């Protein structure tokens, strides 16, 4: 069975890391397959939302260091065997026109957290646990942790999480801005499904425009962000139809 499953439900596509016996620990093959799926979905006009989650009780425990065998870790780096497919997956997530939701059902550590941070929204189970454990294992981040974590939770909190390598549970993840919602695990599927339906009801072209605007202007000054927003032109051709439906009510 594939280590990454793809399910479709109308306008929603769900990618599932599928190594539950290994807490969905990430291998080069998993990262490559997931990246291929996201790139294919990005050009699928029928898909308006992409969800990434894990089978069983874990989103992913992070990199499967055991799967690397005798590969030597040089200067705390997992090396290109993992870095290259991970970065391609992250680029695919960020460049896909569809909103991408990380549905974190359980453990989400280190490399897995870096993947989740690349998603547009992070929704989790209250029972989920998040942690940046690079320092615990003598590793250095190479998939964007040092840049994306401060964007989510602020510079000081990001430093505290990385320096201590402590675990954050679902409710605290929402409080510090790491996640946008936390619900009991048995309610997570329904909660995310409802969120996806609310998103999918909107214009795919407008969603793509928003995704570009948020990504391209993040970290920019207000003036630079406003200049980009004002200058950017998007192909939105469903405005008249949508407004006509509203005005006819």
C-alpha positions as semicolon CSV with decimal commas, in nm:
position;residue;x (nm);y (nm);z (nm)
1;X;0,000;0,000;0,000
2;X;0,120;0,350;-0,081
3;X;0,281;0,553;0,196
4;X;0,073;0,852;0,078
5;X;-0,295;0,816;-0,005
6;X;-0,503;1,054;-0,215
7;X;-0,878;1,085;-0,158
8;X;-1,122;1,309;-0,342
9;X;-1,460;1,431;-0,224
10;X;-1,614;1,673;-0,473
11;X;-1,397;1,988;-0,462
12;X;-1,175;1,868;-0,176
13;X;-0,864;1,654;-0,214
14;X;-0,704;1,494;0,093
15;X;-0,348;1,367;0,111
16;X;-0,288;1,115;0,390
17;X;0,053;1,017;0,521
18;X;0,004;0,643;0,553
19;X;0,262;0,481;0,779
20;X;0,056;0,468;1,100
21;X;0,272;0,194;1,255
22;X;0,568;0,433;1,231
23;X;0,362;0,739;1,334
24;X;0,381;0,847;0,968
25;X;0,751;0,929;1,001
26;X;0,867;1,096;0,682
27;X;1,082;0,919;0,423
28;X;1,223;1,057;0,097
29;X;0,965;0,855;-0,097
30;X;0,675;0,994;0,106
31;X;0,791;1,350;0,049
32;X;0,839;1,292;-0,324
33;X;0,501;1,125;-0,371
34;X;0,320;1,394;-0,171
35;X;0,490;1,664;-0,377
36;X;0,385;1,496;-0,702
37;X;0,025;1,480;-0,580
38;X;0,016;1,848;-0,479
39;X;0,163;1,960;-0,810
40;X;-0,096;1,755;-1,000
41;X;-0,380;1,889;-0,786
42;X;-0,261;2,246;-0,839
43;X;-0,362;2,225;-1,205
44;X;-0,691;2,044;-1,139
45;X;-0,971;2,298;-1,177
46;X;-1,216;2,067;-1,000
47;X;-1,021;2,086;-0,674
48;X;-1,072;2,398;-0,463
49;X;-0,920;2,288;-0,131
50;X;-0,633;2,053;-0,044
51;X;-0,610;1,888;0,298
52;X;-0,298;1,716;0,433
53;X;-0,327;1,480;0,730
54;X;-0,198;1,153;0,872
55;X;-0,343;0,805;0,916
56;X;-0,406;0,680;1,268
57;X;-0,324;0,900;1,566
58;X;-0,034;1,098;1,422
59;X;0,001;1,366;1,158
60;X;0,369;1,274;1,144
61;X;0,639;1,224;1,405
62;X;0,885;1,398;1,173
63;X;1,178;1,262;0,975
64;X;1,232;0,886;0,988
65;X;1,599;0,888;1,082
66;X;1,599;0,507;1,090
67;X;1,502;0,501;0,722
68;X;1,823;0,684;0,640
69;X;2,022;0,379;0,738
70;X;2,392;0,455;0,759
71;X;2,371;0,800;0,601
72;X;2,603;1,026;0,798
73;X;2,452;1,342;0,945
74;X;2,698;1,620;0,865
75;X;2,683;1,938;1,072
76;X;2,338;1,845;1,203
77;X;2,180;1,823;0,858
78;X;1,964;1,536;0,732
79;X;2,110;1,600;0,385
80;X;1,974;1,642;0,036
81;X;1,819;1,294;0,035
82;X;1,544;1,445;0,253
83;X;1,596;1,818;0,206
84;X;1,541;1,817;-0,169
85;X;1,201;1,637;-0,178
86;X;1,085;1,822;0,135
87;X;1,158;2,161;-0,015
88;X;0,988;2,061;-0,341
89;X;0,679;1,957;-0,144
90;X;0,678;2,281;0,053
91;X;0,716;2,484;-0,267
92;X;0,424;2,292;-0,419
93;X;0,207;2,363;-0,114
94;X;0,285;2,733;-0,118
95;X;0,252;2,776;-0,494
96;X;-0,068;2,577;-0,538
97;X;-0,356;2,814;-0,616
98;X;-0,584;2,626;-0,376
99;X;-0,585;2,688;-0,001
100;X;-0,401;2,403;0,172
101;X;-0,511;2,293;0,519
102;X;-0,296;2,093;0,759
103;X;-0,537;1,870;0,951
104;X;-0,323;1,775;1,249
105;X;-0,483;1,479;1,421
106;X;-0,198;1,388;1,653
107;X;0,181;1,405;1,685
108;X;0,339;1,675;1,467
109;X;0,708;1,719;1,532
110;X;1,005;1,890;1,373
111;X;1,004;1,819;0,997
112;X;0,633;1,747;1,005
113;X;0,574;2,080;1,179
114;X;0,777;2,250;0,905
115;X;0,542;2,097;0,647
116;X;0,234;2,203;0,845
117;X;0,367;2,559;0,874
118;X;0,386;2,579;0,495
119;X;0,009;2,520;0,475
120;X;-0,231;2,814;0,463
121;X;-0,435;2,698;0,761
122;X;-0,360;2,461;1,046
123;X;-0,652;2,294;1,225
124;X;-0,581;2,043;1,497
125;X;-0,720;1,801;1,748
126;X;-0,707;1,916;2,109
127;X;-0,505;1,601;2,173
128;X;-0,245;1,689;1,906
129;X;0,110;1,762;2,011
130;X;0,348;2,000;1,834
131;X;0,718;2,038;1,890
132;X;1,036;2,165;1,729
133;X;1,284;1,904;1,849
134;X;1,578;1,989;1,624
135;X;1,788;2,105;1,919
136;X;1,698;1,797;2,122
137;X;1,855;1,570;1,860
138;X;2,146;1,798;1,768
139;X;1,996;1,890;1,431
140;X;1,949;2,219;1,251
141;X;1,633;2,323;1,064
142;X;1,653;2,319;0,686
143;X;1,289;2,318;0,571
144;X;1,195;2,667;0,690
145;X;1,131;2,635;1,065
146;X;1,343;2,938;1,155
147;X;1,145;3,156;0,915
148;X;0,787;3,029;0,924
149;X;0,752;2,958;1,297
150;X;0,822;3,324;1,396
151;X;0,572;3,436;1,134
152;X;0,305;3,227;1,304
153;X;0,377;3,276;1,673
154;X;0,611;3,575;1,695
155;X;0,988;3,587;1,731
156;X;1,014;3,545;2,107
157;X;0,769;3,253;2,131
158;X;0,938;3,081;1,836
159;X;1,273;3,106;2,011
160;X;1,125;2,963;2,331
161;X;0,973;2,666;2,145
162;X;1,293;2,593;1,952
163;X;1,527;2,642;2,247
164;X;1,325;2,421;2,485
165;X;1,199;2,163;2,231
166;X;0,886;2,137;2,444
167;X;0,552;1,999;2,328
168;X;0,253;2,227;2,270
169;X;-0,097;2,076;2,283
170;X;-0,393;2,179;2,071
171;X;-0,548;2,448;2,292
172;X;-0,216;2,626;2,344
173;X;-0,142;2,599;1,972
174;X;-0,450;2,813;1,908
175;X;-0,365;3,057;2,188
176;X;-0,017;3,129;2,049
177;X;-0,133;3,147;1,687
178;X;0,019;2,822;1,566
179;X;-0,325;2,679;1,481
180;X;-0,650;2,854;1,392
181;X;-0,882;2,594;1,551
182;X;-0,859;2,303;1,794
183;X;-1,143;2,058;1,849
184;X;-1,172;1,712;2,008
185;X;-1,014;1,447;1,786
186;X;-1,348;1,274;1,724
187;X;-1,488;1,602;1,591
188;X;-1,188;1,696;1,375
189;X;-1,299;1,533;1,050
190;X;-1,642;1,699;1,057
191;X;-1,494;2,035;1,158
192;X;-1,242;2,036;0,873
193;X;-1,502;1,910;0,625
194;X;-1,730;2,201;0,714
195;X;-1,440;2,446;0,682
196;X;-1,356;2,304;0,341
197;X;-1,714;2,342;0,224
198;X;-1,722;2,705;0,333
199;X;-1,403;2,773;0,141
200;X;-1,509;2,574;-0,165
201;X;-1,832;2,775;-0,191
202;X;-1,625;3,080;-0,288
203;X;-1,459;3,178;-0,616
204;X;-1,156;2,962;-0,689
205;X;-1,002;3,254;-0,878
206;X;-1,048;3,489;-0,584
207;X;-0,903;3,229;-0,349
208;X;-0,597;3,198;-0,573
209;X;-0,560;3,577;-0,577
210;X;-0,577;3,593;-0,198
211;X;-0,323;3,313;-0,167
212;X;-0,081;3,499;-0,392
213;X;-0,134;3,828;-0,209
214;X;-0,081;3,682;0,135
215;X;0,228;3,491;0,029
216;X;0,394;3,762;-0,179
217;X;0,349;4,039;0,077
218;X;0,420;3,850;0,399
219;X;0,706;4,023;0,574
220;X;0,689;4,324;0,344
221;X;0,632;4,676;0,470
222;X;0,276;4,808;0,460
223;X;0,363;5,042;0,173
224;X;0,526;4,763;-0,027
225;X;0,234;4,529;0,039
226;X;-0,022;4,788;-0,066
227;X;0,176;4,866;-0,379
228;X;0,181;4,497;-0,475
229;X;-0,192;4,458;-0,404
230;X;-0,279;4,767;-0,610
231;X;-0,057;4,673;-0,904
232;X;-0,134;4,301;-0,930
233;X;-0,387;4,193;-1,193
234;X;-0,573;3,862;-1,159
235;X;-0,795;3,683;-1,409
236;X;-1,130;3,669;-1,227
237;X;-1,413;3,598;-1,468
238;X;-1,691;3,477;-1,238
239;X;-1,761;3,808;-1,061
240;X;-2,061;3,905;-1,272
241;X;-2,226;3,566;-1,236
242;X;-2,176;3,558;-0,861
243;X;-2,298;3,914;-0,811
244;X;-2,600;3,854;-1,038
245;X;-2,704;3,563;-0,819
246;X;-2,678;3,782;-0,512
247;X;-2,859;4,082;-0,660
248;X;-3,146;3,866;-0,788
249;X;-3,240;3,755;-0,437
